[in-house]
Amino acid sequence: MSIVNFLKILKKEAIKLLIQLINTPSISKQENKVSFIIENYLHKYGFHVKRKFNNIWTENNNFLKKKNIRTILLNSHHDTVKPGKNWITNPFYAKKKENKLIGLGSNDAGASVVSLISTFIYLSNLDKLPYRLILSITAEEEISGSLGIRSILSELGDIDLGIVGEPTKMQVAIAEKGLMILDCIAEGKTGHSARDIGINAIYKAIKDIEILKKLSFDKKSELLGPITLNITQIQGGIQHNVIPDFCSFVVDIRTNELYKNDELIDIIQNKIFSKIKLRSYYLNSSFINPMHPIVLKAKLMGRKTYGSPTLSDQSIMPFPTIKMGVGDSVRSHTPNEYIFISEVMEGIDIYICLLKDFYF
């Protein structure tokens, strides 16, 4: 069979596989069935698949066996969010309307999953590649869960480049905002409210909130803009006639690549009196050198580069990464989520063009 006809078969199978994935509920932490569907599909092409929790991965064998071979990771996720209430169609049943495929996870990130799988199989059937290629389809991305890609990174070995499949309209995110969530605790002293005694922890929290509301950070990223900080929750008091001795509030911080998380924590703690407890600390901002060979190759192909405000598993990867995938992030997590079949076809072609003759 010619490689051209082989690619046509892979594209047809990609749509069939995507329909299977949509028809198999895979809410975060419940990805078991969908992971076996993908594993069985890879087995059909002779790949040895490794599994941990609901994460699966495999690698090609057609790379040059030489010392210091570079490794590229192709990654996307098979979990979805829970469907909202405003779906017109059944979110767990793929509805095909001409070029459109409607269903939960079709856009985020099923289309990228099947496109990366097709690309991986195609590249694995070429002559010797100048790099080792790993494909991982992982769990719990939508909840940044501990049993997702974080749980297998150490088992993948050294990675030199990651391509993360998320809906970017096949443009290239070379930077991505990170996330920190802080639980801040203001402490006071109880007393009877009628006697107006005690130390009101809510008032102390309000003072700190006002400070944080006015706080700005000097370094502004050309790609990601300034760091944003918002108070998103507050809780204090046990009943109406007791001065509260405890008030907690939550701070949501979207970081850029110009600050390290430790540095930001120090800045914030030096400004407020409330104690800081780190709830989420490991979702770092991502950045790849604009002169990296993969970015330059993408630009030669007419791909645009940008900084992404949305979070992905890219934030967990301690190596250079780009975020590039099929679909449009505007459709993600929305009722009647959809993908165009033509987007999947084009996505496979673009991935292959990017990697087929790629050299570090």
Secondary structure, DSSP 8 states (H G I E B T S, - for coil): --HHHHHHHHHHHHHHHHHHHHTS--BTT--HHHHHHHHHHHHHTT---EEETTEEEEE-S-B---TT--EEEEEEE--B----S--SS-TTS-EEETTEEESTTIIIIIHHHHHHHHHHHHHHTSS-BSSEEEEEEES-GGGT-TTSGGGTGGGS---SEEEE---BTT-EEEEE-EEEEEEEEEE-B-EETTTT-SB-HHHHHHHHHHHHHH---S--BTTTBS-EEEEEEEEE-SSTTEE-SEEEEEEEEEE-TTS-HHHHHHHHHTT-SSEEEEEEEEE--EE--TTSHHHHHHHHTT--EEEE-S--GGGG-SS-EEE--SSBGGGTTSTT-EEEHHHHHHHHHHHHHHHHT---
